[in-house]
Amino acid sequence: MPIHSPWFFLKRNSGPEFYRMTCKKCDFDKQYELARNYTIIHDPDSDEADSPEVVDALPKACPKCGAKLKKEKLPLKIVY
């Protein structure tokens, strides 16, 4: 077992998490952001339809047909 520094367990990735949920049966495809104490501020000039929906928990079943959804974590790129 490796020996970790005492700060190892305090260092966690607390950044925002984005997911794409898709359904193979009905072609449902939607992006979600897990709710935290903060949310990412999106560009106000962009179309709001492209921004992900902020939720507390990811859905497990498709809202259209009830089938199981496929979950894909999206990488986060921060641009200044």
Secondary structure, 3 states (H helix, E strand, C coil): CCCCCCCCCCCCCCCCCEEEEECCCCCCEEEEEECCCCCCCCCCCCCHHHCCEEECCCCCECCCCCCECEEEEECCCCCC
